[in-house]
Amino acid sequence: MIICHCQSITNHDIDAAINWMRAADPTALITPGKVYRALGKSADCGGCMPLFLSTMRKNDKMEVPMTLRGLRVRATQDIQDERRQESN
């Protein structure tokens, strides 16, 4: 199925790019921009982005690598720890 008409990208192209990137680097964080670059293309109008993202999410290799999981929680906790304490 064609996902991006501007760049003629199909769901098979997206899956192949994700599979290739994951095989090359199991810890890589895969983004739509990286998929476009892997295909040698760039986003044009952006109208395909919801369908593009949906197609990416369906790929079983799109899991966030274990080494990157939980980073957001830790970053948020650090910010809370740096706040000034309220005076009584």
C-alpha positions in Angstrom: 0.0 0.0 0.0 1.3 3.5 -0.8 1.9 5.5 2.4 3.5 8.6 1.0 2.3 9.7 -2.5 4.8 12.6 -2.7 7.8 10.3 -2.4 6.2 7.0 -3.6 6.9 5.2 -0.3 5.0 2.0 0.4 4.5 0.1 3.7 7.0 -2.5 2.5 9.6 0.2 2.0 9.1 1.4 5.6 9.3 -2.1 7.0 12.4 -2.9 5.0 14.1 0.3 6.2 13.2 -0.4 9.9 14.4 -4.0 9.6 17.6 -2.8 8.0 18.3 -0.2 10.7 17.5 -2.6 13.5 19.8 -5.2 12.0 22.6 -2.6 11.6 22.2 -1.2 15.2 20.0 -3.0 17.7 20.1 0.0 20.1 19.2 2.6 17.5 16.2 4.9 18.2 14.3 4.8 14.9 12.4 7.9 13.9 10.4 8.9 10.8 13.3 11.1 9.7 15.7 8.2 9.8 13.4 6.0 7.8 13.1 8.7 5.1 16.9 9.1 5.0 17.4 5.3 4.9 15.2 5.3 1.8 17.1 8.2 0.3 14.1 10.5 0.5 12.7 13.4 2.5 9.3 14.4 3.8 7.5 16.8 1.5 4.0 17.9 2.5 3.7 15.9 5.8 0.1 14.8 4.9 1.2 11.2 5.2 2.7 11.4 8.7 -0.2 9.9 10.6 -0.3 6.9 8.3 3.5 6.8 8.2 3.7 6.6 12.0 0.9 4.0 12.1 2.8 1.9 9.7 6.0 2.2 11.7 4.3 1.2 14.9 3.0 -2.0 13.3 6.6 -3.2 12.7 7.6 -5.7 15.4 11.1 -4.3 15.4 10.0 -0.8 16.5 10.4 -1.6 20.3 12.5 0.9 22.2 15.8 -0.8 23.0 16.1 -1.8 26.7 19.1 0.5 27.2 16.9 3.5 26.3 13.8 2.6 28.4 13.1 4.6 31.5 15.2 7.6 30.5 12.3 10.0 30.5 11.3 9.0 34.0 14.8 9.6 35.4 15.1 12.9 33.6 11.7 14.0 35.1 12.8 12.9 38.6 16.0 14.9 38.3 14.1 18.1 37.5 11.8 17.6 40.5 14.8 17.2 42.8 16.3 20.5 41.7 13.3 22.6 42.7 13.6 24.9 45.6 12.0 23.8 48.8 9.1 25.8 50.0 9.8 27.8 53.2 7.5 27.4 56.1 
